[in-house]
Amino acid sequence: MKYMSFISASYVPKNQLEKDQIALLEIYNRDLINSDKELKEFQNEVIEGLNQLNKNNPRCDPFTPSWHELGGDEHDYFISGIRVVRFRIYQIKE
């Protein structure tokens, strides 16, 4: 399976942590993921990066990001636990 990451929406950040979340996820926006193995590695890398932002911004309320699969026939995913960005991974039809 192939996948593509995508920021479907972003909102006005209220603090430095939220600004950093947007900046980090923009790096991963529209990345092509070529296999299920790469998908797991990509998901882990994104979550580790977001968790590091909590450590870098200790004065802001921490958040707990996690991946969830959208329902339906496709294998699409989204990150929950963050408020400022809607970040998704879409399965590409072959």
CNS distance restraints for C-alpha pairs under 8 A (distance, minus, plus):
assign (resid   1 and name CA) (resid  34 and name CA) 6.74 0.50 0.50
assign (resid   1 and name CA) (resid  35 and name CA) 5.35 0.50 0.50
assign (resid   1 and name CA) (resid  36 and name CA) 6.25 0.50 0.50
assign (resid   1 and name CA) (resid  91 and name CA) 7.11 0.50 0.50
assign (resid   1 and name CA) (resid  92 and name CA) 7.32 0.50 0.50
assign (resid   2 and name CA) (resid  32 and name CA) 7.34 0.50 0.50
assign (resid   2 and name CA) (resid  33 and name CA) 5.62 0.50 0.50
assign (resid   2 and name CA) (resid  34 and name CA) 4.65 0.50 0.50
assign (resid   2 and name CA) (resid  35 and name CA) 5.52 0.50 0.50
assign (resid   2 and name CA) (resid  36 and name CA) 7.50 0.50 0.50
assign (resid   2 and name CA) (resid  91 and name CA) 5.98 0.50 0.50
assign (resid   2 and name CA) (resid  92 and name CA) 5.43 0.50 0.50
assign (resid   2 and name CA) (resid  93 and name CA) 7.78 0.50 0.50
assign (resid   3 and name CA) (resid  32 and name CA) 5.94 0.50 0.50
assign (resid   3 and name CA) (resid  33 and name CA) 4.91 0.50 0.50
assign (resid   3 and name CA) (resid  34 and name CA) 6.54 0.50 0.50
assign (resid   3 and name CA) (resid  35 and name CA) 7.65 0.50 0.50
assign (resid   3 and name CA) (resid  39 and name CA) 7.57 0.50 0.50
assign (resid   3 and name CA) (resid  89 and name CA) 6.38 0.50 0.50
assign (resid   3 and name CA) (resid  90 and name CA) 5.37 0.50 0.50
assign (resid   3 and name CA) (resid  91 and name CA) 4.35 0.50 0.50
assign (resid   3 and name CA) (resid  92 and name CA) 5.17 0.50 0.50
assign (resid   4 and name CA) (resid  30 and name CA) 5.80 0.50 0.50
assign (resid   4 and name CA) (resid  31 and name CA) 5.54 0.50 0.50
assign (resid   4 and name CA) (resid  32 and name CA) 4.69 0.50 0.50
assign (resid   4 and name CA) (resid  33 and name CA) 5.94 0.50 0.50
assign (resid   4 and name CA) (resid  89 and name CA) 5.50 0.50 0.50
assign (resid   4 and name CA) (resid  90 and name CA) 5.31 0.50 0.50
assign (resid   4 and name CA) (resid  91 and name CA) 6.57 0.50 0.50
assign (resid   4 and name CA) (resid  92 and name CA) 6.86 0.50 0.50
assign (resid   5 and name CA) (resid  28 and name CA) 6.86 0.50 0.50
assign (resid   5 and name CA) (resid  29 and name CA) 5.58 0.50 0.50
assign (resid   5 and name CA) (resid  30 and name CA) 4.81 0.50 0.50
assign (resid   5 and name CA) (resid  31 and name CA) 5.31 0.50 0.50
assign (resid   5 and name CA) (resid  32 and name CA) 6.81 0.50 0.50
assign (resid   5 and name CA) (resid  33 and name CA) 7.87 0.50 0.50
assign (resid   5 and name CA) (resid  87 and name CA) 7.34 0.50 0.50
assign (resid   5 and name CA) (resid  88 and name CA) 5.69 0.50 0.50
assign (resid   5 and name CA) (resid  89 and name CA) 4.24 0.50 0.50
assign (resid   5 and name CA) (resid  90 and name CA) 6.30 0.50 0.50
assign (resid   6 and name CA) (resid  28 and name CA) 7.89 0.50 0.50
assign (resid   6 and name CA) (resid  29 and name CA) 5.01 0.50 0.50
assign (resid   6 and name CA) (resid  30 and name CA) 5.07 0.50 0.50
assign (resid   6 and name CA) (resid  31 and name CA) 7.66 0.50 0.50
assign (resid   6 and name CA) (resid  87 and name CA) 5.85 0.50 0.50
assign (resid   6 and name CA) (resid  88 and name CA) 5.28 0.50 0.50
assign (resid   6 and name CA) (resid  89 and name CA) 6.11 0.50 0.50
assign (resid   6 and name CA) (resid  90 and name CA) 7.60 0.50 0.50
assign (resid   7 and name CA) (resid  25 and name CA) 7.58 0.50 0.50
assign (resid   7 and name CA) (resid  26 and name CA) 7.40 0.50 0.50
assign (resid   7 and name CA) (resid  29 and name CA) 5.96 0.50 0.50
assign (resid   7 and name CA) (resid  30 and name CA) 7.78 0.50 0.50
assign (resid   7 and name CA) (resid  85 and name CA) 7.01 0.50 0.50
assign (resid   7 and name CA) (resid  86 and name CA) 5.74 0.50 0.50
assign (resid   7 and name CA) (resid  87 and name CA) 4.55 0.50 0.50
assign (resid   7 and name CA) (resid  88 and name CA) 6.30 0.50 0.50
assign (resid   8 and name CA) (resid  85 and name CA) 7.84 0.50 0.50
assign (resid   8 and name CA) (resid  86 and name CA) 5.54 0.50 0.50
assign (resid   8 and name CA) (resid  87 and name CA) 6.22 0.50 0.50
assign (resid   8 and name CA) (resid  88 and name CA) 7.12 0.50 0.50
assign (resid   9 and name CA) (resid  85 and name CA) 5.87 0.50 0.50
assign (resid   9 and name CA) (resid  86 and name CA) 5.16 0.50 0.50
assign (resid   9 and name CA) (resid  87 and name CA) 7.54 0.50 0.50
assign (resid  10 and name CA) (resid  22 and name CA) 7.44 0.50 0.50
assign (resid  10 and name CA) (resid  84 and name CA) 5.61 0.50 0.50
assign (resid  10 and name CA) (resid  85 and name CA) 4.33 0.50 0.50
assign (resid  10 and name CA) (resid  86 and name CA) 6.22 0.50 0.50
assign (resid  11 and name CA) (resid  84 and name CA) 5.06 0.50 0.50
assign (resid  11 and name CA) (resid  85 and name CA) 6.40 0.50 0.50
assign (resid  12 and name CA) (resid  84 and name CA) 6.94 0.50 0.50
assign (resid  13 and name CA) (resid  18 and name CA) 5.14 0.50 0.50
assign (resid  13 and name CA) (resid  19 and name CA) 5.54 0.50 0.50
assign (resid  13 and name CA) (resid  84 and name CA) 6.25 0.50 0.50
assign (resid  14 and name CA) (resid  18 and name CA) 6.48 0.50 0.50
assign (resid  14 and name CA) (resid  19 and name CA) 7.72 0.50 0.50
assign (resid  15 and name CA) (resid  19 and name CA) 6.46 0.50 0.50
assign (resid  15 and name CA) (resid  60 and name CA) 7.41 0.50 0.50
assign (resid  16 and name CA) (resid  20 and name CA) 6.09 0.50 0.50
assign (resid  16 and name CA) (resid  57 and name CA) 7.31 0.50 0.50
assign (resid  16 and name CA) (resid  60 and name CA) 7.84 0.50 0.50
assign (resid  17 and name CA) (resid  21 and name CA) 6.23 0.50 0.50
assign (resid  17 and name CA) (resid  53 and name CA) 6.62 0.50 0.50
assign (resid  17 and name CA) (resid  54 and name CA) 7.16 0.50 0.50
assign (resid  17 and name CA) (resid  57 and name CA) 5.93 0.50 0.50
assign (resid  17 and name CA) (resid  60 and name CA) 6.54 0.50 0.50
assign (resid  18 and name CA) (resid  22 and name CA) 6.38 0.50 0.50
assign (resid  18 and name CA) (resid  84 and name CA) 6.25 0.50 0.50
assign (resid  19 and name CA) (resid  23 and name CA) 6.31 0.50 0.50
assign (resid  20 and name CA) (resid  24 and name CA) 6.04 0.50 0.50
assign (resid  20 and name CA) (resid  53 and name CA) 7.01 0.50 0.50
assign (resid  21 and name CA) (resid  25 and name CA) 6.14 0.50 0.50
assign (resid  21 and name CA) (resid  50 and name CA) 6.71 0.50 0.50
assign (resid  21 and name CA) (resid  53 and name CA) 7.34 0.50 0.50
assign (resid  21 and name CA) (resid  84 and name CA) 7.65 0.50 0.50
assign (resid  21 and name CA) (resid  85 and name CA) 7.61 0.50 0.50
assign (resid  22 and name CA) (resid  26 and name CA) 6.04 0.50 0.50
assign (resid  22 and name CA) (resid  84 and name CA) 7.24 0.50 0.50
assign (resid  22 and name CA) (resid  85 and name CA) 6.44 0.50 0.50
assign (resid  23 and name CA) (resid  27 and name CA) 6.71 0.50 0.50
assign (resid  24 and name CA) (resid  28 and name CA) 7.12 0.50 0.50
assign (resid  24 and name CA) (resid  49 and name CA) 7.50 0.50 0.50
assign (resid  24 and name CA) (resid  50 and name CA) 7.67 0.50 0.50
assign (resid  25 and name CA) (resid  29 and name CA) 6.18 0.50 0.50
assign (resid  25 and name CA) (resid  46 and name CA) 7.76 0.50 0.50
assign (resid  25 and name CA) (resid  87 and name CA) 7.39 0.50 0.50
assign (resid  33 and name CA) (resid  38 and name CA) 6.08 0.50 0.50
assign (resid  33 and name CA) (resid  39 and name CA) 6.07 0.50 0.50
assign (resid  33 and name CA) (resid  42 and name CA) 7.83 0.50 0.50
assign (resid  34 and name CA) (resid  38 and name CA) 6.43 0.50 0.50
assign (resid  34 and name CA) (resid  39 and name CA) 7.63 0.50 0.50
assign (resid  35 and name CA) (resid  39 and name CA) 6.18 0.50 0.50
assign (resid  36 and name CA) (resid  40 and name CA) 6.46 0.50 0.50
assign (resid  37 and name CA) (resid  41 and name CA) 6.45 0.50 0.50
assign (resid  38 and name CA) (resid  42 and name CA) 5.91 0.50 0.50
assign (resid  39 and name CA) (resid  43 and name CA) 6.08 0.50 0.50
assign (resid  40 and name CA) (resid  44 and name CA) 6.14 0.50 0.50
assign (resid  41 and name CA) (resid  45 and name CA) 6.12 0.50 0.50
assign (resid  42 and name CA) (resid  46 and name CA) 6.22 0.50 0.50
assign (resid  43 and name CA) (resid  47 and name CA) 6.27 0.50 0.50
assign (resid  43 and name CA) (resid  67 and name CA) 7.48 0.50 0.50
assign (resid  44 and name CA) (resid  48 and name CA) 6.05 0.50 0.50
assign (resid  45 and name CA) (resid  49 and name CA) 6.15 0.50 0.50
assign (resid  46 and name CA) (resid  50 and name CA) 6.23 0.50 0.50
assign (resid  47 and name CA) (resid  51 and name CA) 6.06 0.50 0.50
assign (resid  47 and name CA) (resid  65 and name CA) 6.50 0.50 0.50
assign (resid  47 and name CA) (resid  66 and name CA) 6.94 0.50 0.50
assign (resid  48 and name CA) (resid  52 and name CA) 6.14 0.50 0.50
assign (resid  49 and name CA) (resid  53 and name CA) 6.51 0.50 0.50
assign (resid  50 and name CA) (resid  54 and name CA) 6.93 0.50 0.50
assign (resid  50 and name CA) (resid  65 and name CA) 7.17 0.50 0.50
assign (resid  51 and name CA) (resid  55 and name CA) 6.92 0.50 0.50
assign (resid  51 and name CA) (resid  64 and name CA) 7.52 0.50 0.50
assign (resid  51 and name CA) (resid  65 and name CA) 7.54 0.50 0.50
assign (resid  52 and name CA) (resid  56 and name CA) 6.25 0.50 0.50
assign (resid  53 and name CA) (resid  57 and name CA) 6.11 0.50 0.50
assign (resid  54 and name CA) (resid  58 and name CA) 6.23 0.50 0.50
assign (resid  54 and name CA) (resid  60 and name CA) 7.69 0.50 0.50
assign (resid  54 and name CA) (resid  62 and name CA) 5.45 0.50 0.50
assign (resid  54 and name CA) (resid  63 and name CA) 7.16 0.50 0.50
assign (resid  58 and name CA) (resid  62 and name CA) 7.53 0.50 0.50
assign (resid  63 and name CA) (resid  81 and name CA) 6.05 0.50 0.50
assign (resid  63 and name CA) (resid  82 and name CA) 6.49 0.50 0.50
assign (resid  64 and name CA) (resid  80 and name CA) 8.00 0.50 0.50
assign (resid  64 and name CA) (resid  81 and name CA) 5.18 0.50 0.50
assign (resid  64 and name CA) (resid  82 and name CA) 7.33 0.50 0.50
assign (resid  65 and name CA) (resid  79 and name CA) 6.29 0.50 0.50
assign (resid  65 and name CA) (resid  80 and name CA) 5.56 0.50 0.50
assign (resid  65 and name CA) (resid  81 and name CA) 4.41 0.50 0.50
assign (resid  65 and name CA) (resid  82 and name CA) 6.13 0.50 0.50
assign (resid  66 and name CA) (resid  79 and name CA) 5.46 0.50 0.50
assign (resid  66 and name CA) (resid  80 and name CA) 5.47 0.50 0.50
assign (resid  66 and name CA) (resid  81 and name CA) 6.45 0.50 0.50
assign (resid  67 and name CA) (resid  77 and name CA) 6.48 0.50 0.50
assign (resid  67 and name CA) (resid  78 and name CA) 5.66 0.50 0.50
assign (resid  67 and name CA) (resid  79 and name CA) 4.65 0.50 0.50
assign (resid  67 and name CA) (resid  80 and name CA) 6.34 0.50 0.50
assign (resid  68 and name CA) (resid  77 and name CA) 5.45 0.50 0.50
assign (resid  68 and name CA) (resid  78 and name CA) 5.48 0.50 0.50
assign (resid  68 and name CA) (resid  79 and name CA) 6.33 0.50 0.50
assign (resid  68 and name CA) (resid  80 and name CA) 7.09 0.50 0.50
assign (resid  69 and name CA) (resid  75 and name CA) 6.70 0.50 0.50
assign (resid  69 and name CA) (resid  76 and name CA) 5.71 0.50 0.50
assign (resid  69 and name CA) (resid  77 and name CA) 4.31 0.50 0.50
assign (resid  69 and name CA) (resid  78 and name CA) 6.47 0.50 0.50
assign (resid  70 and name CA) (resid  75 and name CA) 7.01 0.50 0.50
assign (resid  70 and name CA) (resid  76 and name CA) 5.40 0.50 0.50
assign (resid  70 and name CA) (resid  77 and name CA) 5.55 0.50 0.50
assign (resid  70 and name CA) (resid  78 and name CA) 7.10 0.50 0.50
assign (resid  71 and name CA) (resid  75 and name CA) 7.82 0.50 0.50
assign (resid  71 and name CA) (resid  76 and name CA) 7.79 0.50 0.50
assign (resid  74 and name CA) (resid  91 and name CA) 6.32 0.50 0.50
assign (resid  75 and name CA) (resid  90 and name CA) 7.04 0.50 0.50
assign (resid  75 and name CA) (resid  91 and name CA) 5.68 0.50 0.50
assign (resid  76 and name CA) (resid  88 and name CA) 7.27 0.50 0.50
assign (resid  76 and name CA) (resid  89 and name CA) 5.57 0.50 0.50
assign (resid  76 and name CA) (resid  90 and name CA) 4.63 0.50 0.50
assign (resid  76 and name CA) (resid  91 and name CA) 5.61 0.50 0.50
assign (resid  77 and name CA) (resid  88 and name CA) 5.52 0.50 0.50
assign (resid  77 and name CA) (resid  89 and name CA) 5.01 0.50 0.50
assign (resid  77 and name CA) (resid  90 and name CA) 6.63 0.50 0.50
assign (resid  78 and name CA) (resid  86 and name CA) 7.40 0.50 0.50
assign (resid  78 and name CA) (resid  87 and name CA) 5.80 0.50 0.50
assign (resid  78 and name CA) (resid  88 and name CA) 4.28 0.50 0.50
assign (resid  78 and name CA) (resid  89 and name CA) 6.28 0.50 0.50
assign (resid  79 and name CA) (resid  86 and name CA) 7.16 0.50 0.50
assign (resid  79 and name CA) (resid  87 and name CA) 5.94 0.50 0.50
assign (resid  79 and name CA) (resid  88 and name CA) 6.63 0.50 0.50
